[in-house]
Amino acid sequence: MLLFEDPVFSSRMLTLLTLTFHVIFATLGVGLPLMIMIAQWVGIKKNDLHYIMMARRWARGFVVLVAVGVVTGTAIGLQLALLWPNFMELAGHVIALPLFMEVFAFFFEAIFLGIYLYTWDRFENQRKHLLLLVPVAVGATMSAFFITTVNGFMNAPAGFNIVDGQMTGVSPIEAMFNVATPTKVAHVISTAFMTAAFVLAAIAAYRLIRGSNHVYHKKALHMTMKLGLIFAVATAIIGDFSGKYLAEHQPEKLAAAEWHFETEEEAPLILWGVLDDDQKVRYGIEIPYALSILAHNDPSAEVIGLNEFPEEEHPPMFVHYLFDIMITIGMWMIVLSLAYWFAMRRGWNFVKKNWFRWLIVLGGPLSMLAIQAGWWMTEFGRQPWILRGVMTVQEGATQSDYVGHMFFVFAGLYLILGIGVAVVLRKVFKNHPVEKELAEQGGDQS
């Protein structure tokens, strides 16, 4: 409790709490529109009511998630101003444009989402109705793009000069399109699509385990596992580019994530392990040359170590565990979805067994955990900077003594919101089982 008397620590913890909760809804908010659009497009192409019904039901749940995402997104905006006033005073006029555009993109998405849902039974031509989903998906993706450019700017500041402690010569466009933006935006969007697919696959697999042998759930599982595989592989490829970006522009973050303490050639990649007080890694898995390959595509390349940076600028060493969690889960989901796809192609029945379906169910929360670990690594890996090389977290935070109290208030709020979302979603789908909806539409109930 004494820690929460420190306003800087309290500000960090409250921001971390809000971002952690918001990322759940933001990730699904970006990923689900594409899943809905693909399901409806497949339904139209195949003239299959099951896929049309997937789009309708997923859209219904999506609205609930969007509503909570708005609340938590608003909280982040308020906390930027209240918890980090010095940072906003310095950089607010730089990041104002992407923040405004993010709000515009959300309104664009929300307007067309409302029209899409309201006009569901008012279009005889489903192809025209499908067109309404295009701006929803575009708006969700652009929302992720604009807000991620802000994070990119915090990691790679650009588009300004510092004169007497003030930003001058500001170019918001140059600030948005900083060197971090391409890899960060691509990674955020691809992981959102991947996670949404695996969460939907987990739901379908759970319904099959619970005894609903309806073909609707089998089709949903088959489609989302294939989509999950595609975006998981895309995420791995983009992750490789992200590693090369870190090696060139944020080598201290890469070094901390890999426990790479000394600059050396032919650098090995260390997975897992435990770091002792003498900075010796125990029980880790060392892959020779792999870090040099990850950083420079050259097994003999030199990789910069933490010894090149002042100790006070070292990120916390626990970011290594966050990196490992993210990578391990990502590779596991590729293996799991690839096994499913290959087995279905060959007609192997083990993928229809409950034990394998439980692995798919587990893949949903694991994918979300990987998202959280990735964001935590991004934010903690930038420490001690709030604006890398320009302003530290200590310099940017408020000095108010009441932030610690607000942490517990917001923790209670998020707990209530989380329980409320779970209750509402369960009630929505329990009161409208797919079998009943298909019967009302005159579809096959088998």
Buried (B, 14 or more C-beta within 10 A) or exposed (E): EEEBEBBBBBBBBBBBBBBBBBBBBBBBBBBBBBBBBBBBBBBBEEEBBBBBBBBBBBBBBBEBBBBBBBBBBEBBEEBBEBBBBBBBEBBBEBBBBBBEBBBBBBEBBBEBBEBBBEEBEEBEEBEEBBEBBEBBBBBBBBBBBBBBBBBBBBBBBBBBEEEEEEBEEBEBEBBBBBBBBBBBBBBBBBBBBBBBBBBBBBBBBBBBBEEBEBEBBBBBBBBBBBBBBBBBBBBBEBBBEBBBBBBEBBBBBBBBBBBBBEBBEBBBBBBBBEBEEEEEBEEBEEEEBBBBBBBBEEBEBBBBBBEEBEEEBBBEBEBBBBBBBBBBBBEBBBEBBBBBBEBBEEEEEEBEEEEBBBBBBBBBEBBBBBBBBBBBBBBBBBBBBBBBEBBBBEBBBBEBEEBBEBBEEBBEBBEEBBEEBEEBBEEBBEEBBBBEBBEEEEBEEE
